[in-house]
C-alpha cells in the first residue's frame, strides 16, 4: 500500500506544505484585488503618481506607450509648458534643431519631420514610435488656456511630381488615429502644401484672442 503522504508529495514537499502555499497565494491575490478596487476611488492620486513617474524619466514611459494616458500637468496649459511638452514628445522621433524656415504668425512651434520618421516604408501605416506618441499628443491638445484651445495644423509638404494620393492617405490615417485617442475635433486641421522637400509639417498654435485685462 502506497503511503498517501508520499504519493501527494511534489518536489520533496508534502501535501500540507503545498496547501499552505496555495492558501498564501490566494490570500495575496485577494489582497491585491482589494488594493486595486480602492485605487479606483483615488484615481486622481494614481494619475498624479503616473505623471510624476513620467516626468522623472523625461516622458520616456508615455513616449514608449508604457503609460498610455498620463494625467495632464497644469504646467502644460501655459504656452511655455505646452511647447516644452511637445518638444520633449517629438524629440523621440527626431532631434529638434532650429530652422531658417519662417513659421506663420501666431504659431507657437513648427516642426518638420521626414515622412519616413512617421510612416513605414512607402505606405501610410504609422511606425510604432510614432503611434506611441498619439496618446500624449491627444492629451496635450485637450488643454485650454483661459478658454483658448491649442491647435495642430498638420500638412504634408509635397514637391512637384510627388504622389499626392499617398500624402493625403497618410494625413487621413494620422488624423483618424489621433481622433481615436481623444483629440478634440476642433484641435486638428490637415492639408497639403507645395514645397521643395517632402516633409510632414506640424504647426502648433493657441487659438483665439487673449482675455481682456480687467480695468
VEXTIDO-480269 format. One record per residue (C-alpha): residue number from 1; residue in three letters; z, y negated, x. Coordinates in steps of 0.05 Angstrom, whole numbers, plus 5000, padded with zeros to 4 digits. Layout:
BEGIN
<r><resi>NUM</resi><resn>ALA</resn><pz>Z</pz><py>Y</py><px>X</px></r>
...
***
This chain:
BEGIN
<r><resi>1</resi><resn>UNK</resn><pz>5000</pz><py>5000</py><px>5000</px></r>
<r><resi>2</resi><resn>UNK</resn><pz>4979</pz><py>4933</py><px>5029</px></r>
<r><resi>3</resi><resn>UNK</resn><pz>5032</pz><py>4881</py><px>5035</px></r>
<r><resi>4</resi><resn>UNK</resn><pz>5019</pz><py>4824</py><px>4984</px></r>
<r><resi>5</resi><resn>UNK</resn><pz>5041</pz><py>4771</py><px>5033</px></r>
<r><resi>6</resi><resn>UNK</resn><pz>4995</pz><py>4798</py><px>5088</px></r>
<r><resi>7</resi><resn>UNK</resn><pz>4935</pz><py>4801</py><px>5040</px></r>
<r><resi>8</resi><resn>UNK</resn><pz>4943</pz><py>4728</py><px>5019</px></r>
<r><resi>9</resi><resn>UNK</resn><pz>4951</pz><py>4701</py><px>5089</px></r>
<r><resi>10</resi><resn>UNK</resn><pz>4898</pz><py>4653</py><px>5115</px></r>
<r><resi>11</resi><resn>UNK</resn><pz>4892</pz><py>4630</py><px>5186</px></r>
<r><resi>12</resi><resn>UNK</resn><pz>4960</pz><py>4661</py><px>5200</px></r>
<r><resi>13</resi><resn>UNK</resn><pz>4994</pz><py>4623</py><px>5143</px></r>
<r><resi>14</resi><resn>UNK</resn><pz>5027</pz><py>4659</py><px>5085</px></r>
<r><resi>15</resi><resn>UNK</resn><pz>5013</pz><py>4641</py><px>5012</px></r>
<r><resi>16</resi><resn>UNK</resn><pz>5075</pz><py>4598</py><px>5008</px></r>
<r><resi>17</resi><resn>UNK</resn><pz>5051</pz><py>4552</py><px>5063</px></r>
<r><resi>18</resi><resn>UNK</resn><pz>4982</pz><py>4545</py><px>5032</px></r>
<r><resi>19</resi><resn>UNK</resn><pz>5012</pz><py>4529</py><px>4964</px></r>
<r><resi>20</resi><resn>UNK</resn><pz>5054</pz><py>4474</py><px>4996</px></r>
<r><resi>21</resi><resn>UNK</resn><pz>4993</pz><py>4443</py><px>5030</px></r>
<r><resi>22</resi><resn>UNK</resn><pz>4954</pz><py>4444</py><px>4964</px></r>
<r><resi>23</resi><resn>UNK</resn><pz>5012</pz><py>4412</py><px>4928</px></r>
<r><resi>24</resi><resn>UNK</resn><pz>5018</pz><py>4357</py><px>4980</px></r>
<r><resi>25</resi><resn>UNK</resn><pz>4943</pz><py>4345</py><px>4976</px></r>
<r><resi>26</resi><resn>UNK</resn><pz>4946</pz><py>4338</py><px>4900</px></r>
<r><resi>27</resi><resn>UNK</resn><pz>5005</pz><py>4290</py><px>4906</px></r>
<r><resi>28</resi><resn>UNK</resn><pz>4967</pz><py>4247</py><px>4956</px></r>
<r><resi>29</resi><resn>UNK</resn><pz>4905</pz><py>4248</py><px>4910</px></r>
<r><resi>30</resi><resn>UNK</resn><pz>4946</pz><py>4224</py><px>4851</px></r>
<r><resi>31</resi><resn>UNK</resn><pz>4979</pz><py>4171</py><px>4895</px></r>
<r><resi>32</resi><resn>UNK</resn><pz>4911</pz><py>4142</py><px>4916</px></r>
<r><resi>33</resi><resn>UNK</resn><pz>4886</pz><py>4144</py><px>4845</px></r>
<r><resi>34</resi><resn>UNK</resn><pz>4946</pz><py>4103</py><px>4824</px></r>
<r><resi>35</resi><resn>UNK</resn><pz>4933</pz><py>4054</py><px>4881</px></r>
<r><resi>36</resi><resn>UNK</resn><pz>4860</pz><py>4048</py><px>4860</px></r>
<r><resi>37</resi><resn>UNK</resn><pz>4879</pz><py>4034</py><px>4788</px></r>
<r><resi>38</resi><resn>UNK</resn><pz>4928</pz><py>3980</py><px>4810</px></r>
<r><resi>39</resi><resn>UNK</resn><pz>4876</pz><py>3948</py><px>4855</px></r>
<r><resi>40</resi><resn>UNK</resn><pz>4831</pz><py>3935</py><px>4795</px></r>
<r><resi>41</resi><resn>UNK</resn><pz>4885</pz><py>3890</py><px>4767</px></r>
<r><resi>42</resi><resn>UNK</resn><pz>4887</pz><py>3850</py><px>4832</px></r>
<r><resi>43</resi><resn>UNK</resn><pz>4811</pz><py>3846</py><px>4842</px></r>
<r><resi>44</resi><resn>UNK</resn><pz>4815</pz><py>3774</py><px>4867</px></r>
<r><resi>45</resi><resn>UNK</resn><pz>4862</pz><py>3794</py><px>4922</px></r>
<r><resi>46</resi><resn>UNK</resn><pz>4816</pz><py>3852</py><px>4941</px></r>
<r><resi>47</resi><resn>UNK</resn><pz>4756</pz><py>3805</py><px>4942</px></r>
<r><resi>48</resi><resn>UNK</resn><pz>4794</pz><py>3756</py><px>4986</px></r>
<r><resi>49</resi><resn>UNK</resn><pz>4812</pz><py>3812</py><px>5034</px></r>
<r><resi>50</resi><resn>UNK</resn><pz>4740</pz><py>3836</py><px>5038</px></r>
<r><resi>51</resi><resn>UNK</resn><pz>4716</pz><py>3765</py><px>5051</px></r>
<r><resi>52</resi><resn>UNK</resn><pz>4767</pz><py>3756</py><px>5107</px></r>
<r><resi>53</resi><resn>UNK</resn><pz>4744</pz><py>3821</py><px>5139</px></r>
<r><resi>54</resi><resn>UNK</resn><pz>4671</pz><py>3799</py><px>5131</px></r>
<r><resi>55</resi><resn>UNK</resn><pz>4684</pz><py>3731</py><px>5165</px></r>
<r><resi>56</resi><resn>UNK</resn><pz>4726</pz><py>3763</py><px>5220</px></r>
<r><resi>57</resi><resn>UNK</resn><pz>4665</pz><py>3805</py><px>5240</px></r>
<r><resi>58</resi><resn>UNK</resn><pz>4615</pz><py>3749</py><px>5236</px></r>
<r><resi>59</resi><resn>UNK</resn><pz>4588</pz><py>3771</py><px>5168</px></r>
<r><resi>60</resi><resn>UNK</resn><pz>4562</pz><py>3835</py><px>5200</px></r>
<r><resi>61</resi><resn>UNK</resn><pz>4592</pz><py>3882</py><px>5147</px></r>
<r><resi>62</resi><resn>UNK</resn><pz>4557</pz><py>3846</py><px>5090</px></r>
<r><resi>63</resi><resn>UNK</resn><pz>4494</pz><py>3839</py><px>5131</px></r>
<r><resi>64</resi><resn>UNK</resn><pz>4492</pz><py>3914</py><px>5141</px></r>
<r><resi>65</resi><resn>UNK</resn><pz>4508</pz><py>3927</py><px>5068</px></r>
<r><resi>66</resi><resn>UNK</resn><pz>4577</pz><py>3956</py><px>5083</px></r>
<r><resi>67</resi><resn>UNK</resn><pz>4607</pz><py>3902</py><px>5039</px></r>
<r><resi>68</resi><resn>UNK</resn><pz>4555</pz><py>3895</py><px>4985</px></r>
<r><resi>69</resi><resn>UNK</resn><pz>4581</pz><py>3836</py><px>4946</px></r>
<r><resi>70</resi><resn>UNK</resn><pz>4632</pz><py>3795</py><px>4984</px></r>
<r><resi>71</resi><resn>UNK</resn><pz>4670</pz><py>3743</py><px>4945</px></r>
<r><resi>72</resi><resn>UNK</resn><pz>4642</pz><py>3674</py><px>4957</px></r>
<r><resi>73</resi><resn>UNK</resn><pz>4683</pz><py>3628</py><px>5001</px></r>
<r><resi>74</resi><resn>UNK</resn><pz>4699</pz><py>3557</py><px>4979</px></r>
<r><resi>75</resi><resn>UNK</resn><pz>4670</pz><py>3533</py><px>5046</px></r>
<r><resi>76</resi><resn>UNK</resn><pz>4602</pz><py>3558</py><px>5024</px></r>
<r><resi>77</resi><resn>UNK</resn><pz>4599</pz><py>3506</py><px>4968</px></r>
<r><resi>78</resi><resn>UNK</resn><pz>4593</pz><py>3448</py><px>5017</px></r>
<r><resi>79</resi><resn>UNK</resn><pz>4524</pz><py>3434</py><px>5046</px></r>
<r><resi>80</resi><resn>UNK</resn><pz>4550</pz><py>3446</py><px>5116</px></r>
<r><resi>81</resi><resn>UNK</resn><pz>4583</pz><py>3512</py><px>5097</px></r>
<r><resi>82</resi><resn>UNK</resn><pz>4522</pz><py>3534</py><px>5058</px></r>
<r><resi>83</resi><resn>UNK</resn><pz>4475</pz><py>3521</py><px>5117</px></r>
<r><resi>84</resi><resn>UNK</resn><pz>4523</pz><py>3556</py><px>5165</px></r>
<r><resi>85</resi><resn>UNK</resn><pz>4528</pz><py>3617</py><px>5119</px></r>
<r><resi>86</resi><resn>UNK</resn><pz>4452</pz><py>3621</py><px>5111</px></r>
<r><resi>87</resi><resn>UNK</resn><pz>4443</pz><py>3614</py><px>5186</px></r>
<r><resi>88</resi><resn>UNK</resn><pz>4491</pz><py>3670</py><px>5201</px></r>
<r><resi>89</resi><resn>UNK</resn><pz>4458</pz><py>3714</py><px>5149</px></r>
<r><resi>90</resi><resn>UNK</resn><pz>4387</pz><py>3704</py><px>5171</px></r>
<r><resi>91</resi><resn>UNK</resn><pz>4402</pz><py>3705</py><px>5246</px></r>
<r><resi>92</resi><resn>UNK</resn><pz>4410</pz><py>3781</py><px>5240</px></r>
<r><resi>93</resi><resn>UNK</resn><pz>4335</pz><py>3784</py><px>5225</px></r>
<r><resi>94</resi><resn>UNK</resn><pz>4313</pz><py>3735</py><px>5278</px></r>
<r><resi>95</resi><resn>UNK</resn><pz>4348</pz><py>3688</py><px>5327</px></r>
<r><resi>96</resi><resn>UNK</resn><pz>4344</pz><py>3617</py><px>5300</px></r>
<r><resi>97</resi><resn>UNK</resn><pz>4312</pz><py>3563</py><px>5341</px></r>
<r><resi>98</resi><resn>UNK</resn><pz>4293</pz><py>3491</py><px>5328</px></r>
<r><resi>99</resi><resn>UNK</resn><pz>4221</pz><py>3479</py><px>5309</px></r>
<r><resi>100</resi><resn>UNK</resn><pz>4177</pz><py>3418</py><px>5312</px></r>
<r><resi>101</resi><resn>UNK</resn><pz>4151</pz><py>3432</py><px>5242</px></r>
<r><resi>102</resi><resn>UNK</resn><pz>4177</pz><py>3376</py><px>5196</px></r>
<r><resi>103</resi><resn>UNK</resn><pz>4216</pz><py>3401</py><px>5137</px></r>
<r><resi>104</resi><resn>UNK</resn><pz>4205</pz><py>3370</py><px>5068</px></r>
<r><resi>105</resi><resn>UNK</resn><pz>4251</pz><py>3313</py><px>5048</px></r>
<r><resi>106</resi><resn>UNK</resn><pz>4316</pz><py>3337</py><px>5016</px></r>
<r><resi>107</resi><resn>UNK</resn><pz>4313</pz><py>3405</py><px>5050</px></r>
<r><resi>108</resi><resn>UNK</resn><pz>4379</pz><py>3428</py><px>5079</px></r>
<r><resi>109</resi><resn>UNK</resn><pz>4349</pz><py>3484</py><px>5121</px></r>
<r><resi>110</resi><resn>UNK</resn><pz>4279</pz><py>3511</py><px>5132</px></r>
<r><resi>111</resi><resn>UNK</resn><pz>4268</pz><py>3579</py><px>5164</px></r>
<r><resi>112</resi><resn>UNK</resn><pz>4202</pz><py>3612</py><px>5184</px></r>
<r><resi>113</resi><resn>UNK</resn><pz>4202</pz><py>3688</py><px>5192</px></r>
<r><resi>114</resi><resn>UNK</resn><pz>4145</pz><py>3733</py><px>5212</px></r>
<r><resi>115</resi><resn>UNK</resn><pz>4126</pz><py>3779</py><px>5153</px></r>
<r><resi>116</resi><resn>UNK</resn><pz>4138</pz><py>3839</py><px>5199</px></r>
<r><resi>117</resi><resn>UNK</resn><pz>4212</pz><py>3819</py><px>5202</px></r>
<r><resi>118</resi><resn>UNK</resn><pz>4218</pz><py>3825</py><px>5127</px></r>
<r><resi>119</resi><resn>UNK</resn><pz>4167</pz><py>3878</py><px>5106</px></r>
<r><resi>120</resi><resn>UNK</resn><pz>4150</pz><py>3947</py><px>5132</px></r>
<r><resi>121</resi><resn>UNK</resn><pz>4082</pz><py>3952</py><px>5164</px></r>
<r><resi>122</resi><resn>UNK</resn><pz>4024</pz><py>3924</py><px>5124</px></r>
<r><resi>123</resi><resn>UNK</resn><pz>4057</pz><py>3937</py><px>5056</px></r>
<r><resi>124</resi><resn>UNK</resn><pz>4105</pz><py>3900</py><px>5010</px></r>
<r><resi>125</resi><resn>UNK</resn><pz>4166</pz><py>3945</py><px>5020</px></r>
<r><resi>126</resi><resn>UNK</resn><pz>4226</pz><py>3909</py><px>5047</px></r>
<r><resi>127</resi><resn>UNK</resn><pz>4254</pz><py>3931</py><px>5114</px></r>
<r><resi>128</resi><resn>UNK</resn><pz>4326</pz><py>3958</py><px>5109</px></r>
<r><resi>129</resi><resn>UNK</resn><pz>4354</pz><py>3899</py><px>5149</px></r>
<r><resi>130</resi><resn>UNK</resn><pz>4321</pz><py>3850</py><px>5101</px></r>
<r><resi>131</resi><resn>UNK</resn><pz>4343</pz><py>3888</py><px>5039</px></r>
<r><resi>132</resi><resn>UNK</resn><pz>4414</pz><py>3888</py><px>5066</px></r>
<r><resi>133</resi><resn>UNK</resn><pz>4420</pz><py>3811</py><px>5063</px></r>
<r><resi>134</resi><resn>UNK</resn><pz>4399</pz><py>3805</py><px>4989</px></r>
<r><resi>135</resi><resn>UNK</resn><pz>4469</pz><py>3815</py><px>4961</px></r>
<r><resi>136</resi><resn>UNK</resn><pz>4499</pz><py>3760</py><px>5004</px></r>
<r><resi>137</resi><resn>UNK</resn><pz>4438</pz><py>3714</py><px>4993</px></r>
<r><resi>138</resi><resn>UNK</resn><pz>4444</pz><py>3722</py><px>4917</px></r>
<r><resi>139</resi><resn>UNK</resn><pz>4519</pz><py>3704</py><px>4921</px></r>
<r><resi>140</resi><resn>UNK</resn><pz>4504</pz><py>3642</py><px>4962</px></r>
<r><resi>141</resi><resn>UNK</resn><pz>4451</pz><py>3619</py><px>4913</px></r>
<r><resi>142</resi><resn>UNK</resn><pz>4502</pz><py>3624</py><px>4857</px></r>
<r><resi>143</resi><resn>UNK</resn><pz>4543</pz><py>3568</py><px>4888</px></r>
<r><resi>144</resi><resn>UNK</resn><pz>4547</pz><py>3499</py><px>4856</px></r>
<r><resi>145</resi><resn>UNK</resn><pz>4569</pz><py>3432</py><px>4886</px></r>
<r><resi>146</resi><resn>UNK</resn><pz>4594</pz><py>3386</py><px>4832</px></r>
<r><resi>147</resi><resn>UNK</resn><pz>4546</pz><py>3419</py><px>4783</px></r>
<r><resi>148</resi><resn>UNK</resn><pz>4487</pz><py>3415</py><px>4831</px></r>
<r><resi>149</resi><resn>UNK</resn><pz>4455</pz><py>3483</py><px>4846</px></r>
<r><resi>150</resi><resn>UNK</resn><pz>4428</pz><py>3507</py><px>4912</px></r>
<r><resi>151</resi><resn>UNK</resn><pz>4355</pz><py>3526</py><px>4911</px></r>
<r><resi>152</resi><resn>UNK</resn><pz>4309</pz><py>3570</py><px>4952</px></r>
<r><resi>153</resi><resn>UNK</resn><pz>4234</pz><py>3558</py><px>4955</px></r>
<r><resi>154</resi><resn>UNK</resn><pz>4201</pz><py>3619</py><px>4984</px></r>
<r><resi>155</resi><resn>UNK</resn><pz>4129</pz><py>3610</py><px>5008</px></r>
<r><resi>156</resi><resn>UNK</resn><pz>4080</pz><py>3657</py><px>5042</px></r>
<r><resi>157</resi><resn>UNK</resn><pz>4042</pz><py>3616</py><px>5095</px></r>
<r><resi>158</resi><resn>UNK</resn><pz>3972</pz><py>3646</py><px>5096</px></r>
<r><resi>159</resi><resn>UNK</resn><pz>3917</pz><py>3626</py><px>5146</px></r>
<r><resi>160</resi><resn>UNK</resn><pz>3845</pz><py>3624</py><px>5123</px></r>
<r><resi>161</resi><resn>UNK</resn><pz>3819</pz><py>3695</py><px>5113</px></r>
<r><resi>162</resi><resn>UNK</resn><pz>3888</pz><py>3725</py><px>5101</px></r>
<r><resi>163</resi><resn>UNK</resn><pz>3896</pz><py>3774</py><px>5043</px></r>
<r><resi>164</resi><resn>UNK</resn><pz>3929</pz><py>3730</py><px>4990</px></r>
<r><resi>165</resi><resn>UNK</resn><pz>3937</pz><py>3791</py><px>4945</px></r>
<r><resi>166</resi><resn>UNK</resn><pz>3984</pz><py>3824</py><px>4995</px></r>
<r><resi>167</resi><resn>UNK</resn><pz>4021</pz><py>3758</py><px>5005</px></r>
<r><resi>168</resi><resn>UNK</resn><pz>4031</pz><py>3750</py><px>4930</px></r>
<r><resi>169</resi><resn>UNK</resn><pz>4055</pz><py>3822</py><px>4922</px></r>
<r><resi>170</resi><resn>UNK</resn><pz>4106</pz><py>3811</py><px>4978</px></r>
<r><resi>171</resi><resn>UNK</resn><pz>4132</pz><py>3747</py><px>4946</px></r>
<r><resi>172</resi><resn>UNK</resn><pz>4138</pz><py>3780</py><px>4878</px></r>
<r><resi>173</resi><resn>UNK</resn><pz>4174</pz><py>3840</py><px>4907</px></r>
<r><resi>174</resi><resn>UNK</resn><pz>4223</pz><py>3798</py><px>4946</px></r>
<r><resi>175</resi><resn>UNK</resn><pz>4237</pz><py>3754</py><px>4885</px></r>
<r><resi>176</resi><resn>UNK</resn><pz>4247</pz><py>3814</py><px>4839</px></r>
<r><resi>177</resi><resn>UNK</resn><pz>4296</pz><py>3846</py><px>4888</px></r>
<r><resi>178</resi><resn>UNK</resn><pz>4334</pz><py>3781</py><px>4895</px></r>
<r><resi>179</resi><resn>UNK</resn><pz>4338</pz><py>3771</py><px>4820</px></r>
<r><resi>180</resi><resn>UNK</resn><pz>4363</pz><py>3843</py><px>4812</px></r>
<r><resi>181</resi><resn>UNK</resn><pz>4421</pz><py>3825</py><px>4858</px></r>
<r><resi>182</resi><resn>UNK</resn><pz>4443</pz><py>3767</py><px>4814</px></r>
<r><resi>183</resi><resn>UNK</resn><pz>4404</pz><py>3707</py><px>4838</px></r>
<r><resi>184</resi><resn>UNK</resn><pz>4403</pz><py>3654</py><px>4783</px></r>
<r><resi>185</resi><resn>UNK</resn><pz>4334</pz><py>3644</py><px>4751</px></r>
<r><resi>186</resi><resn>UNK</resn><pz>4333</pz><py>3570</py><px>4768</px></r>
<r><resi>187</resi><resn>UNK</resn><pz>4353</pz><py>3581</py><px>4841</px></r>
<r><resi>188</resi><resn>UNK</resn><pz>4287</pz><py>3610</py><px>4866</px></r>
<r><resi>189</resi><resn>UNK</resn><pz>4214</pz><py>3589</py><px>4867</px></r>
<r><resi>190</resi><resn>UNK</resn><pz>4156</pz><py>3624</py><px>4903</px></r>
<r><resi>191</resi><resn>UNK</resn><pz>4086</pz><py>3603</py><px>4923</px></r>
<r><resi>192</resi><resn>UNK</resn><pz>4030</pz><py>3606</py><px>4974</px></r>
<r><resi>193</resi><resn>UNK</resn><pz>4019</pz><py>3554</py><px>5027</px></r>
<r><resi>194</resi><resn>UNK</resn><pz>3960</pz><py>3548</py><px>5076</px></r>
<r><resi>195</resi><resn>UNK</resn><pz>3977</pz><py>3545</py><px>5149</px></r>
<r><resi>196</resi><resn>UNK</resn><pz>3954</pz><py>3563</py><px>5219</px></r>
<r><resi>197</resi><resn>UNK</resn><pz>4002</pz><py>3622</py><px>5229</px></r>
<r><resi>198</resi><resn>UNK</resn><pz>4023</pz><py>3675</py><px>5179</px></r>
<r><resi>199</resi><resn>UNK</resn><pz>4097</pz><py>3668</py><px>5161</px></r>
<r><resi>200</resi><resn>UNK</resn><pz>4148</pz><py>3673</py><px>5107</px></r>
<r><resi>201</resi><resn>UNK</resn><pz>4179</pz><py>3604</py><px>5097</px></r>
<r><resi>202</resi><resn>UNK</resn><pz>4247</pz><py>3595</py><px>5066</px></r>
<r><resi>203</resi><resn>UNK</resn><pz>4267</pz><py>3525</py><px>5045</px></r>
<r><resi>204</resi><resn>UNK</resn><pz>4339</pz><py>3516</py><px>5022</px></r>
<r><resi>205</resi><resn>UNK</resn><pz>4358</pz><py>3452</py><px>4985</px></r>
<r><resi>206</resi><resn>UNK</resn><pz>4411</pz><py>3422</py><px>4940</px></r>
<r><resi>207</resi><resn>UNK</resn><pz>4381</pz><py>3402</py><px>4873</px></r>
<r><resi>208</resi><resn>UNK</resn><pz>4399</pz><py>3340</py><px>4833</px></r>
<r><resi>209</resi><resn>UNK</resn><pz>4427</pz><py>3272</py><px>4849</px></r>
<r><resi>210</resi><resn>UNK</resn><pz>4498</pz><py>3267</py><px>4875</px></r>
<r><resi>211</resi><resn>UNK</resn><pz>4551</pz><py>3248</py><px>4824</px></r>
<r><resi>212</resi><resn>UNK</resn><pz>4562</pz><py>3173</py><px>4816</px></r>
<r><resi>213</resi><resn>UNK</resn><pz>4625</pz><py>3149</py><px>4851</px></r>
<r><resi>214</resi><resn>UNK</resn><pz>4679</pz><py>3123</py><px>4806</px></r>
<r><resi>215</resi><resn>UNK</resn><pz>4687</pz><py>3048</py><px>4810</px></r>
***
